[in-house]
């Protein structure tokens, strides 16, 4: 593991949806398809902030 867990920031599905400007359902689809890694805590998911940045980065580079 490249970073200590105490340094990692985890986001809720709602926070990720807001950052990516998509619906919560879209984030759930990305998680269930494996395109966006997530950790399950009880009945909810938490997504590492770095995974969101990695998922969005290719889209940004394709536009420019």
N, C-alpha and C positions, 0 to 999 in steps of 0.2 A: 504494500500500500504506500502510495507516494506521500500522503499527508496523514497526520495524526487526526483521529476522529474529533478531537476537541477543536481543531481548526476548520473542520468542514461545516458548512451551513446547509441545512435542509429546509426545503420550501414545501408548503402545502400545495395541493392541486389547484386551489383557488389562486394562490400567489403566482404559480407558474402560468396559469391561464391569463391572468392579468398582465404579466410580463410579456407573454407571447401574443397577446391580444387575440386569443381564441376562446372558445367555450370550455367549461370544465370537462364536458364529454369528450372533446377533442384530446385533452390531456390524458384522460382515462384510456382512450383508444391507443394513444402513443405508448402509454405504460404497458397495456395488455399486449400490444404487438411486439414489444421489446425494443422499440425505437428510442424510448426514453427510459433509462434505468431508474428504478425506484425501490424503496424499502417499505415493507408493510409493517405498520404499527397498529395492532388490533384491527379495526375495520377501516383504517385510513392509510393513505400512502404518503410518503415523504420523498421528495426528489432532490438529489444533491444539486446545489446551485451550479456546480461545474458541469454537470450533465446538461443543464438547460443551455449554458453558454456554448457547449460543444454542439448541441442540436441546432442552435440558431446560427452559428458561425458559417456553415456552408451556404446557407441561404443568403447571407449578407455578401459573401464573396462572389456568388453567382450574379447578383444584381449589378455590382460595380464593375 
